Amino acid sequence: MRAAIFLDRDGVINYDPGDYTKHVSEFHLLPTVLEALTVLKERGFEFVVITNQGGIAKGLYSHEDVAEIHEELQRVCTENGTPLLDLYYSPHHPNYGESLSRKPGSLMIERACARHGIDPARSWMVGDKERDLEAGRGAGVPGLLIPVNGSLLEATQHLPFTPEAEAHV
């Protein structure tokens, strides 16, 4: 089974301005993200983005806007040699209805594990809010809390190698 790093998006991968990243023109990768993904790939991990996008429910932006941002993110990651295995987002917001897919619910992570043969116990959820880690725990994935807009490279430098990666070192 695969080992994955589940990554929250806003504040972990890209700069979180404090409200919503509504358009690709507002999407700016944080400085150490690509280097962190390279190091984590060398350690045997693959990558899945798990993100709440409640601004859709609020009418602030559309599914198409999210798709455009995710296409750009996938393009940059692929060019870096660290393509994303998948991206999941929840368009819901609790002010407009409940959903099991929205973090802290674990449904997005559970779907990714089932679809891609990911072993939750060998994977990590990296987020900048407690609800990110709660979503991971709900799916049996340990969590790593980092500061909003913090250094992904610094935060993940002590994550273990996967057994497959250790065999090749």
DATARA-V429747 format. One record per pair of residues at least 24 apart in sequence whose ideal C-beta (glycine too) atoms are under 10 Angstrom apart, sorted by the first residue. I is the first residue (numbers start at 0). J is the second residue. If there is no record, write none. Layout:
BEGIN
i: (I,I)
j: (J,J)
END
This chain:
BEGIN
i: (0,0,0,0,0,0,0,0,0,1,1,1,1,1,1,1,1,1,1,1,1,1,1,1,2,2,2,2,2,2,2,2,2,2,2,2,2,2,2,2,2,2,2,3,3,3,3,3,3,3,3,3,3,3,3,3,3,3,3,3,3,3,3,3,4,4,4,4,4,4,4,4,4,4,4,4,4,4,4,4,4,4,4,4,5,5,5,5,5,5,5,5,5,5,5,5,5,5,5,5,5,5,5,5,5,5,5,5,5,6,6,6,6,6,6,6,6,6,6,6,6,6,6,6,6,6,6,7,7,7,7,7,7,7,7,7,7,7,7,7,7,7,7,7,8,8,8,8,8,8,8,8,8,8,8,8,8,9,9,9,9,9,9,9,9,10,10,10,10,10,10,10,10,10,10,11,11,11,11,11,11,11,11,11,11,11,11,11,11,11,11,11,12,12,12,12,12,12,12,12,12,12,13,13,13,13,14,14,15,15,15,16,17,17,18,18,19,19,19,19,19,19,19,19,20,20,20,20,20,20,20,21,21,21,21,21,21,21,21,21,22,22,22,22,22,22,23,23,23,23,23,23,23,23,23,24,24,24,25,25,25,26,26,26,26,26,26,26,28,28,28,28,28,28,29,29,29,29,29,30,30,30,30,31,31,31,31,31,31,31,31,32,32,32,32,32,32,32,32,33,33,33,33,33,33,33,33,34,34,34,34,34,35,35,35,35,35,35,35,35,35,35,36,36,36,36,36,36,36,36,36,36,37,37,37,37,38,38,38,38,38,38,39,39,39,39,39,39,39,39,39,39,39,40,40,40,40,40,40,41,41,41,41,41,42,42,42,42,42,42,42,42,42,43,43,43,43,43,43,43,43,43,43,43,44,44,44,44,44,44,44,44,44,44,44,45,45,45,45,45,45,45,45,45,46,46,46,46,46,46,46,46,47,47,47,47,47,47,47,47,47,47,47,47,47,47,47,48,48,48,48,48,48,48,48,48,48,48,49,49,49,49,49,49,49,49,49,49,49,49,49,49,49,49,49,49,49,49,49,50,50,50,50,50,50,50,50,51,51,51,51,51,51,51,51,51,51,51,51,51,51,51,51,52,52,52,52,52,52,53,53,53,53,53,53,53,53,53,53,54,54,55,55,55,55,55,55,56,56,56,56,56,56,56,56,56,56,57,57,57,57,58,59,60,61,62,62,65,84,84,84,84,85,85,85,85,85,86,87,87,89,99,100,101,101,102,102,102,102,102,102,102,102,102,102,103,103,103,103,103,103,103,103,103,103,104,104,104,104,104,105,105,105,105,105,105,105,105,106,106,106,107,107,108,108,108,108,108,108,108,109,109,109,109,109,110,111,111,112,112,112,118,121,121,121,121,122,123,123,123,125,125,125,125,127)
j: (112,115,116,117,118,119,120,121,122,43,44,45,47,84,111,112,115,116,117,118,121,122,161,163,39,42,43,44,45,117,118,119,120,121,122,123,158,159,160,161,162,163,164,39,44,45,46,47,84,85,108,111,112,115,116,117,118,119,121,122,123,124,140,161,35,36,39,40,42,44,45,46,47,48,84,122,123,124,125,140,143,151,155,158,44,46,47,48,49,84,85,87,107,108,111,112,117,119,122,123,124,125,126,131,134,135,138,140,142,32,35,36,39,46,47,48,49,50,83,86,123,124,125,126,131,151,155,48,49,50,51,102,124,125,126,127,128,130,131,132,134,135,145,147,48,49,50,51,52,65,68,69,72,86,88,126,127,50,51,52,68,127,128,147,148,50,126,127,128,131,145,146,147,148,149,35,48,49,50,125,126,127,128,131,143,145,146,147,148,149,151,154,36,46,48,50,72,75,76,83,125,151,68,71,72,148,147,148,127,147,148,148,147,148,54,59,52,53,54,55,57,59,60,64,50,52,54,60,64,65,68,52,54,55,59,60,61,64,65,68,60,61,64,65,67,68,64,65,66,67,68,69,70,71,72,67,68,71,60,64,68,64,67,68,69,71,72,75,71,72,75,76,79,151,148,149,150,151,152,148,150,151,152,149,150,151,152,153,154,155,156,72,75,76,79,81,150,151,152,75,76,78,79,80,81,151,152,79,81,150,151,152,81,125,150,151,152,153,154,155,156,158,75,76,79,80,81,82,83,151,152,155,79,80,81,152,81,151,152,155,156,158,81,123,125,151,152,155,156,158,160,161,164,76,79,80,81,82,164,81,160,164,167,168,155,158,159,160,161,163,164,165,168,121,159,160,161,162,163,164,165,166,167,168,81,84,121,122,123,155,158,159,160,161,164,81,82,83,84,85,115,117,122,161,76,81,82,83,84,85,86,125,83,84,85,86,87,107,108,110,111,112,114,115,117,122,124,72,73,76,83,84,85,86,87,88,107,111,85,86,87,88,89,100,102,105,106,107,108,110,111,124,125,126,131,134,135,138,140,86,87,88,89,102,107,126,131,88,89,90,91,92,98,100,101,102,103,104,107,128,130,131,134,88,89,90,91,92,101,88,89,90,91,92,93,94,95,98,101,90,92,88,89,90,91,92,95,89,90,91,92,93,94,95,96,98,101,90,92,94,95,95,92,90,90,88,90,90,111,114,115,117,110,111,114,115,117,111,111,114,134,137,134,130,134,126,128,129,130,131,132,133,134,135,137,128,129,130,131,132,133,134,135,136,137,130,133,134,137,138,133,134,135,136,137,138,139,140,134,137,138,134,138,134,135,136,137,138,139,140,134,137,138,139,140,138,138,140,138,139,140,161,159,161,162,163,161,155,158,159,151,154,155,158,154)
END
